[in-house]
Amino acid sequence: MKRIESVSIAEVLRQAIEDSDMESRLAETRAAAAWPAVVGSHIAGQTGRPFVEAGVMTVVCRSAALRQELSMQKSLLVKLLNQAARAEAISELRFRN
């Protein structure tokens, strides 16, 4: 019987993610999970859980004032979220009531 080199589970999972093109979706999920760390717990408590689809993160805001304040910081927030995701996962950030 021929022996095959052993491969770690981490390597098998990494290869499966690459083969199924799930890397971008995984990065989007990491970015959404980083929202409270990026904006802080107080602001995260005033917003809904963000969701990401095709690189566009949508965040529901409880007040128009908060939505306006976050809108003025879009470019910085996108940069910080992408750093947290360790990838260019977010291309656009949208806020709605």
Backbone as CSV, one residue per row, in Angstrom:
resi,resn,N_x,N_y,N_z,CA_x,CA_y,CA_z,C_x,C_y,C_z
1,MET,0.846,-1.166,0.000,0.000,0.000,0.000,0.903,1.244,0.000
2,LYS,0.582,2.207,-0.838,1.380,3.419,-0.962,0.930,4.455,0.063
3,ARG,1.898,5.021,0.758,1.581,6.066,1.739,1.591,7.436,1.067
4,ILE,0.661,8.233,1.468,0.565,9.601,0.964,0.922,10.525,2.115
5,GLU,1.601,11.609,1.795,1.966,12.565,2.847,0.716,13.101,3.531
6,SER,0.825,13.270,4.821,-0.310,13.811,5.560,-0.405,15.319,5.325
7,VAL,-1.635,15.799,5.359,-1.905,17.216,5.149,-2.741,17.686,6.324
8,SER,-2.429,18.884,6.828,-3.175,19.399,7.971,-4.601,19.762,7.565
9,ILE,-5.478,19.738,8.547,-6.878,20.099,8.305,-6.971,21.550,7.839
10,ALA,-6.149,22.416,8.407,-6.151,23.822,8.005,-5.824,23.964,6.523
11,GLU,-4.877,23.191,6.053,-4.506,23.240,4.644,-5.638,22.713,3.757
12,VAL,-6.287,21.664,4.190,-7.415,21.108,3.430,-8.547,22.130,3.340
13,LEU,-8.858,22.792,4.459,-9.918,23.816,4.454,-9.543,24.998,3.586
14,ARG,-8.291,25.450,3.683,-7.842,26.572,2.865,-7.976,26.234,1.386
15,GLN,-7.578,25.026,1.014,-7.666,24.595,-0.379,-9.124,24.494,-0.838
16,ALA,-10.001,23.997,0.027,-11.420,23.886,-0.322,-12.035,25.263,-0.522
17,ILE,-11.667,26.216,0.311,-12.184,27.584,0.179,-11.698,28.198,-1.125
18,GLU,-10.432,28.007,-1.447,-9.898,28.531,-2.706,-10.578,27.887,-3.907
19,ASP,-10.747,26.578,-3.866,-11.343,25.860,-4.992,-12.798,26.243,-5.241
20,SER,-13.512,26.600,-4.200,-14.931,26.927,-4.358,-15.184,28.432,-4.476
21,ASP,-14.127,29.229,-4.608,-14.243,30.689,-4.740,-15.037,31.320,-3.598
22,MET,-14.841,30.829,-2.397,-15.529,31.379,-1.226,-14.687,32.415,-0.504
23,GLU,-13.497,32.706,-0.994,-12.612,33.645,-0.319,-13.233,35.027,-0.193
24,SER,-13.853,35.514,-1.259,-14.438,36.852,-1.207,-15.601,36.901,-0.217
25,ARG,-16.417,35.866,-0.192,-17.549,35.834,0.750,-17.047,35.740,2.181
26,LEU,-15.982,34.995,2.400,-15.397,34.894,3.732,-14.838,36.244,4.184
27,ALA,-14.209,36.975,3.277,-13.690,38.307,3.600,-14.838,39.268,3.913
28,GLU,-15.940,39.178,3.169,-17.108,40.022,3.448,-17.670,39.728,4.837
29,THR,-17.697,38.467,5.211,-18.191,38.074,6.534,-17.277,38.609,7.628
30,ARG,-15.969,38.548,7.409,-15.019,39.102,8.383,-15.218,40.602,8.534
31,ALA,-15.466,41.301,7.433,-15.685,42.748,7.481,-16.952,43.080,8.266
32,ALA,-18.030,42.350,8.018,-19.279,42.583,8.752,-19.095,42.303,10.241
33,ALA,-18.356,41.268,10.567,-18.113,40.932,11.971,-17.233,41.978,12.655
34,ALA,-16.436,42.699,11.878,-15.545,43.715,12.443,-16.241,45.046,12.692
35,TRP,-17.475,45.208,12.249,-18.195,46.481,12.386,-18.142,47.027,13.822
36,PRO,-18.504,46.254,14.858,-18.459,46.806,16.220,-17.055,47.239,16.648
37,ALA,-16.041,46.520,16.233,-14.668,46.891,16.598,-14.229,48.164,15.886
38,VAL,-14.700,48.357,14.667,-14.301,49.526,13.886,-14.999,50.790,14.378
39,VAL,-16.308,50.716,14.631,-17.062,51.917,15.014,-17.215,52.078,16.518
40,GLY,-16.928,51.052,17.273,-17.099,51.110,18.722,-18.440,50.544,19.145
41,SER,-18.501,50.108,20.372,-19.707,49.425,20.856,-20.922,50.356,20.945
42,HIS,-20.697,51.626,21.273,-21.831,52.548,21.393,-22.518,52.754,20.044
43,ILE,-21.742,53.058,19.016,-22.329,53.262,17.684,-22.878,51.950,17.143
44,ALA,-22.173,50.852,17.370,-22.671,49.550,16.904,-24.018,49.229,17.539
45,GLY,-24.224,49.682,18.773,-25.502,49.473,19.440,-26.622,50.317,18.858
46,GLN,-26.259,51.376,18.149,-27.248,52.258,17.528,-27.516,51.890,16.070
47,THR,-26.859,50.850,15.598,-27.048,50.395,14.219,-27.463,48.936,14.230
48,GLY,-28.042,48.516,13.141,-28.375,47.105,12.990,-27.138,46.322,12.582
49,ARG,-27.265,45.031,12.567,-26.157,44.183,12.133,-25.943,44.397,10.640
50,PRO,-24.732,44.753,10.228,-24.505,45.015,8.807,-24.577,43.739,7.977
51,PHE,-24.989,43.894,6.734,-24.943,42.753,5.828,-24.239,43.181,4.554
52,VAL,-23.567,42.233,3.932,-22.745,42.521,2.759,-23.197,41.640,1.611
53,GLU,-23.338,42.261,0.455,-23.669,41.518,-0.757,-22.895,42.129,-1.909
54,ALA,-22.087,41.334,-2.558,-21.294,41.754,-3.713,-20.420,42.964,-3.401
55,GLY,-19.832,42.983,-2.219,-18.918,44.051,-1.842,-19.571,45.312,-1.313
56,VAL,-20.893,45.328,-1.234,-21.622,46.494,-0.729,-22.150,46.170,0.668
57,MET,-21.650,46.908,1.666,-22.113,46.720,3.040,-23.244,47.710,3.312
58,THR,-24.342,47.201,3.814,-25.489,48.029,4.169,-25.673,47.971,5.673
59,VAL,-25.824,49.150,6.279,-25.992,49.259,7.722,-27.260,50.065,7.994
60,VAL,-28.121,49.533,8.828,-29.348,50.235,9.215,-29.038,51.105,10.430
61,CYS,-29.371,52.387,10.326,-29.139,53.343,11.416,-30.464,53.711,12.064
62,ARG,-30.428,53.887,13.367,-31.653,54.221,14.100,-32.043,55.684,13.965
63,SER,-31.081,56.543,13.634,-31.412,57.966,13.518,-30.772,58.562,12.269
64,ALA,-31.412,59.594,11.753,-30.896,60.284,10.567,-29.574,60.988,10.879
65,ALA,-29.447,61.500,12.092,-28.215,62.194,12.481,-27.027,61.231,12.467
66,LEU,-27.227,60.047,12.987,-26.159,59.050,12.982,-25.837,58.637,11.548
67,ARG,-26.859,58.449,10.736,-26.644,58.082,9.337,-25.808,59.145,8.631
68,GLN,-26.116,60.401,8.872,-25.369,61.508,8.255,-23.919,61.517,8.743
69,GLU,-23.708,61.341,10.023,-22.357,61.340,10.593,-21.529,60.188,10.022
70,LEU,-22.114,59.007,9.932,-21.393,57.862,9.379,-21.138,58.043,7.882
71,SER,-22.072,58.662,7.179,-21.906,58.908,5.746,-20.697,59.799,5.469
72,MET,-20.446,60.738,6.354,-19.301,61.627,6.171,-17.980,60.895,6.401
73,GLN,-18.025,59.744,7.048,-16.817,58.976,7.350,-16.686,57.714,6.480
74,LYS,-17.452,57.633,5.404,-17.499,56.418,4.587,-16.126,55.913,4.160
75,SER,-15.320,56.788,3.583,-14.041,56.328,3.039,-13.132,55.764,4.131
76,LEU,-13.116,56.399,5.287,-12.315,55.894,6.394,-12.860,54.565,6.897
77,LEU,-14.180,54.459,7.019,-14.792,53.216,7.486,-14.520,52.058,6.523
78,VAL,-14.608,52.315,5.225,-14.322,51.268,4.232,-12.875,50.807,4.380
79,LYS,-11.975,51.748,4.538,-10.553,51.412,4.695,-10.331,50.557,5.937
80,LEU,-10.924,50.948,7.067,-10.752,50.204,8.320,-11.405,48.823,8.255
81,LEU,-12.561,48.732,7.625,-13.234,47.429,7.486,-12.429,46.478,6.606
82,ASN,-11.854,47.007,5.534,-11.031,46.167,4.666,-9.751,45.726,5.371
83,GLN,-9.189,46.596,6.195,-8.017,46.198,6.986,-8.385,45.076,7.946
84,ALA,-9.534,45.194,8.579,-9.978,44.164,9.521,-10.260,42.846,8.807
85,ALA,-10.742,42.924,7.575,-11.058,41.719,6.805,-9.812,41.133,6.142
86,ARG,-8.731,41.867,6.170,-7.471,41.449,5.537,-7.650,41.212,4.038
87,ALA,-8.543,41.997,3.429,-8.807,41.893,1.990,-9.625,43.103,1.556
88,GLU,-9.700,43.332,0.261,-10.545,44.400,-0.275,-11.963,43.852,-0.424
89,ALA,-12.619,43.618,0.699,-13.933,42.985,0.712,-15.064,43.980,0.496
90,ILE,-14.878,45.208,0.949,-15.936,46.218,0.886,-15.547,47.279,-0.129
91,SER,-16.407,47.476,-1.120,-16.161,48.515,-2.115,-17.062,49.725,-1.908
92,GLU,-18.184,49.501,-1.237,-19.140,50.575,-1.003,-19.835,50.349,0.337
93,LEU,-20.168,51.448,0.979,-20.846,51.401,2.277,-22.111,52.235,2.172
94,ARG,-23.251,51.634,2.517,-24.539,52.320,2.436,-25.196,52.321,3.812
95,PHE,-25.855,53.442,4.112,-26.570,53.573,5.366,-28.026,53.873,5.049
96,ARG,-28.918,53.248,5.811,-30.349,53.501,5.619,-31.046,53.487,6.972
97,ASN,-32.223,54.069,6.979,-33.033,54.085,8.208,-33.968,52.909,8.238
